[in-house]
Amino acid sequence: QVQLVESGGGLVQPGGSLRLSCSVSGTTISLYTMNWYRQAPGKERELVARISRTAGTTYADSVKGRFAISRDNAKNTVDLQMNSLKPEDTAVYYCNVYFSYTNYWGQGTQVTVSS
């Protein structure tokens, strides 16, 4: 059974940093592209960052230069380093992987950016 568990969310002041981590079990992440999404209240879920099997990265325009996605295939984890956080980054952040015609999601971790 594939499970994704996010951690590292919390309350941070504008300009601060957080590091999210996604721990995956039941499959080997080295085989797949891994994603971080977020969903703010009243908004659709959006792709924040993506990292391919070969560690190529893609970012939403709104987070370019501030966020960095990384993967540790040995630990089966994917991290999202978030710097220079803004109030508009407030959302629930989800780890995601797609394979065998199925989207797998974690339970999400809340990130709140507020003074």
PyMOL commands that set and color helices and strands:
alter all, ss='L'
color gray80, all
select helices_A, chain A and resi 29-31+87-89
alter helices_A, ss='H'
color red, helices_A
select strands_A, chain A and resi 3-7+10-12+18-25+34-39+46-51+57-59+67-72+77-82+91-99+102-105+109-113
alter strands_A, ss='S'
color yellow, strands_A
deselect
rebuild
show_as cartoon
